[in-house]
């Protein structure tokens, strides 16, 4: 699951971004200042950084510069200004893209996925047991026919696709799905979502081949694992 390092001091924007990114299958680490961001760089490994240019104790340019020294990951600047000088400065410092607030959620997600694909840090296509998932467009097809998943069902499927060789416990799934749809996900709710997802993607939900139960442990991706 791709990991996003979010540096944003506006609480409302940060909250909405974390919900949006979580619903799209990303894991988010959030910090709200230059100082906090710099202190986390050493121990925090991410796949992409979203950095606000204007921070209460400095600016995102410094965070970008320090980040590029330690991790070779894409950086997208968030800016409240269309100021050309700021944009040029950011790009000259190694940023991969920028987006001006207020931004459209779909546009931001598209730019994130594009940057991740260019960096080679994420897969965009999965194929398993007649199920095709294109994460770039968010489209899911079963035997050529489009399958419509809820945001939480889609996020649940991505957990398995992004961890093809791992047994995933129910506790791990609850940690990944909690609040992804703006509501609390408990153990009973998880059972319901697993059942609903299987009904939509399995040839025979009673004998699943994609999401396989590992008795007493959890679940794993079946079907010989997903291929690109």
N, C-alpha and C positions, 0 to 999 in steps of 0.2 A: 504494500500500500504506500503510494508516494507520500513523503513527509514535507510539509510546508512550514517554513519559519516565517511567522507573521510579526512584523514590527509596526504597530499602529497604536497611537495614544488616544484616539477617540473611542470611548467605550462602546457607544452605540454601533459605530461602524465595525469595530472589532468583533462584537457579539454576532452581528449579522453575517460577517465574513466567516467566522468559525462555523456557524450553522450551515452556511452555504457550502463551504469546503468539505465539511463532514458528510453532508448529504451526497456529495459527489465522489465519496470514497477516499478522501485525503485525511491524513493524520496531521493535526495542527499543533504547533508550539507557539504560544503567543507571548509577546512582551510589549511593553508600552513606552519604553524610553531608550535612548541611546546607551545609557549606562547599563541597563539591564540586558540589552541585546549583546553588548560587548562582553559582559560577564558570562554569557551562555555559549559564546562561540566555540570555546574549547571542548566542551562536553556535548554539544548538540550537533548531531549529524543530520542534515536535511537534504532533500532533493531539489528544492527551489525556495527562494526567499521573496516574500512580498514586503517591501519596505516603504513606509511613509517618509517623504522627504523632510517634512517639518515635524520635529520632535521637541518635547518640552525642555530637554536639557542638551540639545544639539541638533544634529540633522542626520538624515539617512545616508548622505554621501560618505560619512565617516564609517558607518556600519557596513556599507557596501565595500569600501576599501579594505577594511579589516577582514571581512568575510571572504573576499576574493584571495586574501593572503593564505587562508587556511583550508578553504573548500572550493573546489572547481564546480560550482553549481550556478544555474541561471538565477538572475536577479531581475525582478520586475518592480519598478518604482511606482508608488501611489502618490499622486500629487493633486492638491486642491487648486493648482494654478496651471494655466496653459502657457506659462512663461517659457518661451523658447530657450532662453539661456539656461534655465534649470534642467530642461530636457537634454540639451546638448551636454551639459556638465555630467549628468548621470550616465549618458551613453559613453562619453569619453572615459569614465571611470570603470567601465566594464559591464554596465547594466545591459541586459538583453532586450528589455522592452520597458515601456511606461504606460500608465493608463491614468486619465484625468478624472477626478471625482467631480460630480457623482457619475458612477459608471454603471453600465447595464450588467447584471450578474452573468448572463450568458456570454457576453463578450469577454469578461474577465476569465471565466472558466476556459473558454476557447483559447485565449492567449496563454494561459498556464499550460494547457495540454500541448500547445504548439511548442512552447519553450522546452517542455520536458521531452517531447519527441526529438527535437533537434539535438538535445544533449545526450540522448540515448539512455535516459534514466527511467523510461516507462514504456511498457508495451501498449499498443493501441488496439490489437486484434487478438481475440481468443476463439478457438474452435474446439468443441468437445461434445461428442455424442449427438451431432446434428445441431448443436446450439452454437450460434455465432454471436459474439459480443464485440462491438466496435466502441471502445471507450472514448474515442475522439468525437463521435457524434452522439454517444449515449444510446445507440440503437441495439436492440436485442432481437435476434431472429431464431426461430426453431424450424428446422427443415424448410428454410426459405420464407417462412411467414413471420411477420413482425409480432413480437410478444411485448405487451404493455405491462411494465412493472411499476409499482409505487416507488417513491424515492427510497424508502427503507428496504424494500425488497431488492432494489438495484444495489444498494450499498451492501446488503447481506451477500449478494452474489459476488460482488467485487472482492469481499474479504476472502472468499474461497479461491477465486481466480488469481489473486495476488499472492496466495500462500499455497501453491499447488502440491507441495510435498510435506505439508505440515498437518498434524492432527490438531484440530481447533476445538478447544473445550467450550462448553456453554458459557463459562465465565469470561473467556476471551471474547466471545461474540457479544456478550452483554456490554463489555467494556467498549467495544467498537461501535455498537449501535446506540448506546445510551444518549438520549436527547438528540439524535440525528434528525428525527422528524418533529422535534419540538415537544416531545412527550416522553414520559418515563417508560423504558422497556424493561419489563420484569421477566422472570423465567417462563411464566405461563404465556406471556405475549410472544416470547421468542419461539415457543413451540408452534404457535399459530402462524407466525411468519414463515417458519421453515416449511410448514405444511402448504401454505399458499404458494410459496415459491416453487416447491416441487410440483404442484398441480399445473403450474404454468410452463415449466421447462423440461420436465421428465416425460419420456415416452410412456412409462408406467410408474406413476407416483407411488404405488404400493411396493414396487421393487426398484428403488432409485439407483441410477448409475452415475449421476453427476454429483449430487450431494449425498454421500454415503455415511450411514451411521456407524460409528465405532463404539460398540456397546461398552458402557461404563466409563467412557472417556469423552466422547464428543462426536465430531464429524470430520470428514476429510473430502477433498475433491477426488472423485473417481474417474472412470473412463480412461485410465492411462495418463491422466493429467491433461491439462489444456495445452494446445499447441498454437503457435503463431500462424 
